[in-house]
Amino acid sequence: MSSAMQETKPKCELVPDHPVASQFVRDLKYTLDQDDSEGVIFLLQQRAHSANAIIELSNDDWMKEPSAPLDPLVLLGLWSLEYKRELTSPLCIAASHGYTSCLQYLLQRGAKPNLIPGNRSPLHLACANAYSDCVELLLQYGANPRLQTEDGMAPLHLCDTPQSFWCAKLLLKYRADVNQLTEEDQETPLHVVARQGLYSHAHLYLRYGASVDVMNVHQVSPLSCACASAADLAKQKDYLQVCKLLIAYSANVNSVDSEKRSPLHKASRNASVQLVQLLLKHGADVNAIDYNGCSPLANAIQAAPFKKELEPQCTVQTLLNHGSHRVWPGAFLKVLKSCADSPKTVEVLFNSYQQIQVTEEWMEAVPEEIFQMHRPFYESLFALASGPRSLQHLCRFAARKLFGKQCSTLVPQLPIPKCLHGYLLLEPEDLVY
């Protein structure tokens, strides 16, 4: 069968030139496993049937091999049996491994850059592995920068690492669609790089006309993607820069997804205090409610036990200083039970009220080992069961009530010592009185 006919034939019907059991495939697998680049290149250039040969690297069709051992989960009926074949070509192998000279050799001998024997074309594979030299070569030989994989991904969607920046730039130079959508999730390349915190990619796409507020199938915007992904402490600066960029391009800070969750909900759940501050600065609704009835503050409180390294009390403090509605006093016991191991979070919340009655149930809600770890704080908290708050605290509450949503901007302007600024803004002191 000619290569031209195979290119138009459905993938499931492609007849491999080199079946999985052939000596060529056995030799190819061995050289790939040994990371023998010279051996792989020799096989592709000298022993492959043609530059467009179809190579079957694996075949999981159990019906062809009745003696093949089956996974126990298959035998129990928990996994379905599917026919799986891994088909590839010399061009795909060269592109996926960055063998530029071999790639050029094959292209000069008629290899078709848009042939997709398996799930991805050579261009997809080169982009996924950030081999910009291979990307450029393929594009020069007519590779389609808008070609989609079986699962609806364009090459630009696979530029999802810092190293792939030049690949993305080349694709756009050759007229890739910066707003092309994936078939299943309806996501643009901007969604992908926002989720990965890739500032340079995002800046490039926006300069090429990427739509900043495009929604995917779940009604999630690129800004929302970035806020939801900013959970890694080491990468929070990257996500902050991406969000600043998106907002500079007029991203809607109050867009909501299919669950009515805003970017602020997601940043709060990640205890990303700088992101929270950024969103609030640009008009995010601090009291937005999602379909579960949760506010950003509720999300921050729920995440506090799991985000201790990110100092979740800072997020809670920021939200309260921007006018967030407080937790219903009757529910404070639940807060104490979930956040006992984050006493600073408990302190910030407790100090936002004028007075809450401390009961014996509160004392029972704190496990003994946690009480011992934070003994001074919890002793000071439980001591308030028999007395009112201090006059100083009552003055703080009165001042905060007067300033309302403008606490964060007005308090720093007061002509008082900085330590009192912190006190008015609920800076934790590890004691309550």
C-alpha positions as CSV (number, residue, x, y, z in Angstrom):
1,M,0.0,0.0,0.0
2,S,1.3,3.4,-0.9
3,S,2.0,6.1,1.7
4,A,-0.3,8.5,-0.1
5,M,-3.2,6.0,0.3
6,Q,-2.3,5.3,3.9
7,E,-2.5,9.1,4.7
8,T,-6.2,9.2,3.8
9,K,-7.1,5.8,5.3
10,P,-8.7,5.7,8.8
11,K,-6.0,5.2,11.4
12,C,-7.7,2.0,12.7
13,E,-7.3,0.5,9.3
14,L,-3.6,1.4,8.6
15,V,-1.5,-1.6,7.7
16,P,1.9,-1.2,9.3
17,D,4.9,-1.5,7.0
18,H,6.8,-2.7,10.0
19,P,4.6,-4.8,12.3
20,V,5.3,-5.1,16.0
21,A,6.8,-8.6,15.7
22,S,9.2,-7.6,12.9
23,Q,13.0,-7.6,13.4
24,F,13.1,-3.9,12.5
25,V,10.7,-3.0,15.3
26,R,12.6,-5.2,17.8
27,D,15.9,-3.5,16.8
28,L,14.2,-0.1,17.0
29,K,12.8,-0.7,20.5
30,Y,16.2,-1.9,21.7
31,T,18.0,1.2,20.4
32,L,15.4,3.5,21.8
33,D,15.6,1.7,25.2
34,Q,19.4,2.1,25.1
35,D,19.1,5.8,24.2
36,D,21.3,5.0,21.2
37,S,20.6,8.0,19.0
38,E,23.0,6.9,16.3
39,G,21.4,3.5,16.1
40,V,17.9,4.9,15.9
41,I,18.9,7.3,13.2
42,F,20.6,4.5,11.2
43,L,17.5,2.4,11.4
44,L,15.2,5.3,10.4
45,Q,17.3,6.3,7.5
46,Q,18.7,3.0,6.2
47,R,16.3,0.2,7.2
48,A,12.9,1.8,7.3
49,H,10.6,0.8,4.4
50,S,10.3,4.4,3.3
51,A,10.3,7.9,4.7
52,N,6.5,7.5,5.3
53,A,6.6,4.0,6.6
54,I,4.1,3.1,9.3
55,I,5.7,1.5,12.3
56,E,3.8,-0.5,14.9
57,L,5.6,-0.1,18.2
58,S,3.1,-2.0,20.3
59,N,-0.1,-3.9,19.9
60,D,-2.4,-4.6,22.8
61,D,-5.0,-6.5,20.9
62,W,-5.6,-9.4,23.3
63,M,-7.8,-11.2,20.8
64,K,-4.8,-11.7,18.5
65,E,-2.8,-13.3,21.3
66,P,-5.2,-15.6,23.3
67,S,-2.3,-16.8,25.4
68,A,-1.3,-13.2,26.5
69,P,-1.7,-12.7,30.3
70,L,-4.6,-10.3,31.1
71,D,-4.6,-7.8,34.0
72,P,-6.7,-9.2,37.0
73,L,-8.9,-6.1,36.8
74,V,-9.8,-7.0,33.2
75,L,-10.7,-10.6,34.3
76,L,-12.9,-9.2,37.1
77,G,-14.7,-6.9,34.6
78,L,-13.5,-3.7,36.3
79,W,-11.5,-2.6,33.2
80,S,-12.9,-2.8,29.7
81,L,-11.0,-4.5,26.9
82,E,-9.9,-2.0,24.3
83,Y,-8.0,-2.5,21.1
84,K,-4.8,-0.4,21.4
85,R,-2.1,0.1,18.9
86,E,0.8,2.4,18.9
87,L,1.5,3.5,15.4
88,T,4.3,5.9,14.4
89,S,6.6,6.9,11.6
90,P,10.2,7.7,11.1
91,L,9.4,11.4,11.0
92,C,7.4,11.2,14.3
93,I,10.3,9.4,16.0
94,A,12.9,11.8,14.8
95,A,10.7,14.8,15.8
96,S,9.9,13.4,19.3
97,H,13.6,12.9,20.0
98,G,15.0,16.1,18.5
99,Y,17.0,14.4,15.8
100,T,17.1,17.4,13.5
101,S,19.5,16.1,10.9
102,C,17.6,12.9,10.6
103,L,14.4,14.9,10.3
104,Q,15.8,16.9,7.5
105,Y,17.1,13.8,5.7
106,L,13.6,12.2,5.8
107,L,11.8,15.4,4.7
108,Q,14.2,15.8,1.8
109,R,13.2,12.3,0.8
110,G,9.5,13.0,0.7
111,A,8.4,12.4,4.3
112,K,4.9,13.9,4.7
113,P,5.0,16.3,7.7
114,N,1.2,16.1,8.2
115,L,0.9,12.3,8.3
116,I,-0.5,11.2,11.6
117,P,-0.1,7.5,12.0
118,G,-0.9,7.6,15.7
119,N,-2.4,10.3,17.8
120,R,0.0,13.1,17.1
121,S,1.8,14.5,14.1
122,P,5.6,15.1,14.0
123,L,4.9,18.8,14.7
124,H,2.8,18.0,17.8
125,L,5.6,15.8,19.1
126,A,8.3,18.3,18.5
127,C,6.3,21.0,20.3
128,A,5.5,18.7,23.2
129,N,9.2,18.0,23.7
130,A,10.2,21.7,23.0
131,Y,12.5,20.9,20.1
132,S,12.3,24.3,18.3
133,D,14.8,23.4,15.6
134,C,12.6,20.5,14.6
135,V,9.5,22.7,14.7
136,E,11.1,25.2,12.4
137,L,12.2,22.5,10.0
138,L,8.7,20.9,9.9
139,L,7.0,24.3,9.3
140,Q,9.4,25.1,6.5
141,Y,8.4,21.8,4.8
142,G,4.7,22.6,5.1
143,A,3.6,21.2,8.4
144,N,0.2,22.5,9.3
145,P,0.4,24.6,12.5
146,R,-3.4,24.3,13.0
147,L,-3.6,20.5,12.6
148,Q,-5.4,18.8,15.4
149,T,-4.7,15.5,17.1
150,E,-7.4,12.8,17.6
151,D,-8.2,14.4,21.0
152,G,-8.5,17.9,19.4
153,M,-5.2,19.5,20.4
154,A,-3.3,21.8,18.1
155,P,0.5,22.1,18.3
156,L,0.2,25.4,20.2
157,H,-1.8,23.7,23.0
158,L,1.2,21.4,23.5
159,C,3.6,24.3,24.2
160,D,3.1,24.1,27.9
161,T,6.6,24.4,29.3
162,P,9.1,27.3,29.7
163,Q,11.4,25.6,27.2
164,S,8.6,25.6,24.5
165,F,8.5,29.4,24.1
166,W,10.4,29.4,20.8
167,C,8.2,26.6,19.5
168,A,5.2,28.8,20.2
169,K,6.8,31.8,18.6
170,L,7.6,29.8,15.4
171,L,4.0,28.4,15.2
172,L,2.5,31.9,15.4
173,K,5.0,33.1,12.8
174,Y,3.6,30.4,10.5
175,R,0.0,31.5,11.2
176,A,-1.1,29.2,13.9
177,D,-4.5,30.2,15.4
178,V,-3.8,31.8,18.8
179,N,-7.5,31.3,19.6
180,Q,-7.9,27.8,18.3
181,L,-10.1,25.7,20.7
182,T,-9.5,22.1,21.8
183,E,-12.4,19.9,20.8
184,E,-13.4,18.5,24.2
185,D,-12.7,21.3,26.7
186,Q,-12.9,24.2,24.2
187,E,-9.7,25.7,25.6
188,T,-7.4,28.1,23.9
189,P,-3.6,28.1,24.1
190,L,-4.0,31.0,26.6
191,H,-5.9,28.7,29.0
192,V,-3.0,26.2,28.8
193,V,-0.2,28.6,29.6
194,A,-2.2,30.5,32.3
195,R,-2.8,27.2,34.0
196,Q,1.0,26.5,33.9
197,G,2.0,30.0,35.0
198,L,3.9,30.8,31.8
199,Y,4.2,34.6,31.6
200,S,6.3,34.8,28.4
201,H,3.9,32.6,26.5
202,A,0.9,34.5,27.8
203,H,2.4,37.8,26.8
204,L,3.2,36.5,23.3
205,Y,-0.3,35.2,22.8
206,L,-1.9,38.4,24.0
207,R,0.3,40.4,21.6
208,Y,-0.9,38.1,18.8
209,G,-4.5,38.8,19.6
210,A,-5.5,36.1,22.1
211,S,-8.9,36.6,23.6
212,V,-8.4,37.4,27.3
213,D,-11.8,36.4,28.5
214,V,-12.6,33.4,26.4
215,M,-14.4,30.7,28.4
216,N,-13.8,27.0,28.1
217,V,-16.6,24.4,28.3
218,H,-16.8,24.8,32.1
219,Q,-17.0,28.6,31.7
220,V,-13.5,29.0,33.1
221,S,-11.5,32.0,31.9
222,P,-7.6,32.1,31.6
223,L,-7.5,34.3,34.7
224,S,-9.6,31.8,36.6
225,C,-7.3,29.0,35.4
226,A,-4.2,30.8,36.7
227,C,-5.9,31.5,40.1
228,A,-7.0,27.9,40.5
229,S,-3.5,26.6,39.7
230,A,-1.5,28.9,42.0
231,A,-1.2,26.3,44.8
232,D,2.6,25.7,44.5
233,L,4.5,28.0,46.8
234,A,7.5,27.9,44.5
235,K,5.5,29.1,41.5
236,Q,3.2,31.7,43.1
237,K,5.3,34.6,41.8
238,D,4.9,33.2,38.2
239,Y,1.1,33.0,38.6
240,L,1.0,36.5,40.1
241,Q,2.8,37.9,37.1
242,V,0.5,36.0,34.7
243,C,-2.6,37.4,36.5
244,K,-1.2,40.9,36.5
245,L,-0.7,40.6,32.7
246,L,-4.2,39.3,32.1
247,I,-5.7,42.0,34.2
248,A,-3.6,44.6,32.3
249,Y,-5.3,43.3,29.2
250,S,-8.7,43.9,30.8
251,A,-9.5,40.4,32.0
252,N,-12.8,40.3,34.0
253,V,-11.8,39.7,37.7
254,N,-15.4,38.8,38.5
255,S,-16.0,36.2,35.8
256,V,-17.6,33.0,37.2
257,D,-17.4,29.4,36.1
258,S,-20.2,26.9,35.8
259,E,-20.1,26.5,39.6
260,K,-20.3,30.3,40.1
261,R,-16.7,30.3,41.5
262,S,-14.8,33.5,40.7
263,P,-11.0,33.9,40.4
264,L,-11.1,35.3,44.0
265,H,-12.7,32.1,45.3
266,K,-9.9,30.0,43.7
267,A,-7.1,32.3,44.9
268,S,-8.5,32.2,48.4
269,R,-8.7,28.5,48.4
270,N,-5.1,28.3,47.4
271,A,-4.1,30.8,50.2
272,S,-2.5,32.9,47.5
273,V,-2.5,36.2,49.5
274,Q,-0.7,38.3,46.8
275,L,-3.2,37.1,44.2
276,V,-6.1,37.8,46.6
277,Q,-4.7,41.4,47.1
278,L,-4.3,41.9,43.3
279,L,-7.9,40.8,42.6
280,L,-9.3,42.9,45.3
281,K,-7.3,45.9,44.2
282,H,-8.9,45.6,40.8
283,G,-12.5,45.3,42.0
284,A,-13.1,41.6,42.7
285,D,-16.3,41.0,44.7
286,V,-15.1,40.0,48.2
287,N,-18.6,38.7,49.1
288,A,-19.4,36.7,45.9
289,I,-21.2,33.4,46.6
290,D,-20.8,30.2,44.6
291,Y,-23.4,27.5,44.0
292,N,-22.3,25.8,47.3
293,G,-23.1,29.0,49.2
294,C,-19.4,29.7,49.9
295,S,-17.7,33.1,49.9
296,P,-14.0,33.6,49.2
297,L,-13.5,33.8,53.0
298,A,-15.2,30.5,53.5
299,N,-12.9,29.0,50.9
300,A,-9.9,30.4,52.7
301,I,-11.0,29.0,56.0
302,Q,-11.7,25.6,54.5
303,A,-8.2,25.5,53.0
304,A,-6.4,26.7,56.2
305,P,-5.7,23.3,57.7
306,F,-4.0,22.1,54.5
307,K,-2.1,25.3,53.6
308,K,-0.3,26.1,56.8
309,E,3.0,26.6,54.9
310,L,1.3,29.4,53.0
311,E,0.2,31.3,56.2
312,P,-3.5,31.1,55.4
313,Q,-4.3,33.7,58.2
314,C,-2.9,36.3,55.8
315,T,-5.5,35.6,53.2
316,V,-8.3,35.6,55.8
317,Q,-6.9,38.9,57.2
318,T,-6.8,40.5,53.7
319,L,-10.4,39.4,52.9
320,L,-11.7,40.8,56.3
321,N,-9.9,44.1,55.8
322,H,-11.6,44.5,52.4
323,G,-15.1,44.1,53.8
324,S,-15.7,40.3,53.7
325,H,-18.8,39.2,55.7
326,R,-17.7,37.3,58.8
327,V,-18.7,33.8,59.6
328,W,-22.0,33.5,61.5
329,P,-21.0,33.5,65.2
330,G,-22.9,30.3,65.8
331,A,-20.7,28.5,63.3
332,F,-17.5,29.5,64.9
333,L,-17.3,26.2,66.8
334,K,-17.0,24.5,63.4
335,V,-14.2,26.9,62.4
336,L,-12.4,26.0,65.6
337,K,-12.7,22.3,65.0
338,S,-11.3,22.5,61.4
339,C,-8.7,25.2,62.0
340,A,-7.4,24.3,65.5
341,D,-4.0,23.5,64.0
342,S,-3.9,27.0,62.5
343,P,-4.3,29.2,65.6
344,K,-3.3,32.4,63.8
345,T,-6.3,31.9,61.5
346,V,-8.5,31.3,64.5
347,E,-7.1,34.5,66.1
348,V,-7.7,36.7,63.1
349,L,-11.3,35.5,62.8
350,F,-12.0,35.8,66.5
351,N,-10.7,39.3,66.6
352,S,-13.0,40.4,63.8
353,Y,-16.0,40.2,66.2
354,Q,-16.9,42.6,69.0
355,Q,-17.6,39.6,71.3
356,I,-18.3,35.9,70.9
357,Q,-19.3,33.8,73.8
358,V,-16.5,31.2,74.5
359,T,-18.0,27.9,75.8
360,E,-16.8,24.6,77.1
361,E,-17.6,23.1,73.7
362,W,-14.8,25.2,72.4
363,M,-12.3,23.7,74.8
364,E,-13.5,20.2,73.8
365,A,-13.1,21.0,70.1
366,V,-9.3,21.4,70.3
367,P,-7.4,18.1,70.4
368,E,-5.1,17.8,73.4
369,E,-1.9,17.5,71.3
370,I,-2.8,20.7,69.4
371,F,-3.7,22.5,72.6
372,Q,-0.2,21.6,74.0
373,M,1.5,22.8,70.8
374,H,-0.2,26.2,71.0
375,R,-0.9,26.3,74.8
376,P,-0.4,30.1,75.4
377,F,-2.8,31.1,72.6
378,Y,-5.5,28.6,73.6
379,E,-5.2,29.4,77.3
380,S,-5.7,33.1,76.5
381,L,-8.7,32.2,74.3
382,F,-10.4,30.0,76.8
383,A,-9.8,32.5,79.6
384,L,-12.3,34.7,77.8
385,A,-15.1,32.3,78.8
386,S,-15.4,34.1,82.1
387,G,-15.0,37.8,81.1
388,P,-15.5,40.4,78.3
389,R,-13.0,41.5,75.7
390,S,-10.5,44.3,76.6
391,L,-11.4,48.0,76.1
392,Q,-8.6,48.1,73.5
393,H,-10.2,45.4,71.4
394,L,-13.6,47.1,71.7
395,C,-12.0,50.3,70.4
396,R,-10.4,48.4,67.5
397,F,-13.8,46.9,66.6
398,A,-15.4,50.3,66.7
399,A,-12.8,51.8,64.4
400,R,-13.0,48.8,62.0
401,K,-16.8,49.2,61.9
402,L,-16.4,52.8,61.0
403,F,-13.9,52.2,58.2
404,G,-15.8,49.2,56.8
405,K,-14.6,48.0,53.4
406,Q,-11.9,50.7,53.4
407,C,-9.9,49.3,56.4
408,S,-7.0,48.2,54.2
409,T,-6.6,51.7,52.7
410,L,-7.6,54.1,55.5
411,V,-5.9,52.4,58.5
412,P,-2.4,52.9,57.0
413,Q,-3.1,56.6,56.6
414,L,-3.8,57.1,60.3
415,P,-1.2,59.2,62.2
416,I,-0.5,56.5,64.7
417,P,2.4,54.1,65.4
418,K,2.8,51.3,62.8
419,C,2.3,48.7,65.5
420,L,-1.3,50.1,66.0
421,H,-1.8,49.9,62.2
422,G,-1.1,46.2,62.5
423,Y,-3.4,45.9,65.5
424,L,-6.3,47.6,63.7
425,L,-5.7,45.4,60.6
426,L,-6.0,42.2,62.8
427,E,-2.3,41.3,62.7
428,P,-2.0,38.2,64.9
429,E,-0.2,38.4,68.2
430,D,-0.5,34.7,69.3
431,L,-2.7,35.8,72.2
432,V,-6.2,37.3,72.6
433,Y,-7.4,39.5,75.4
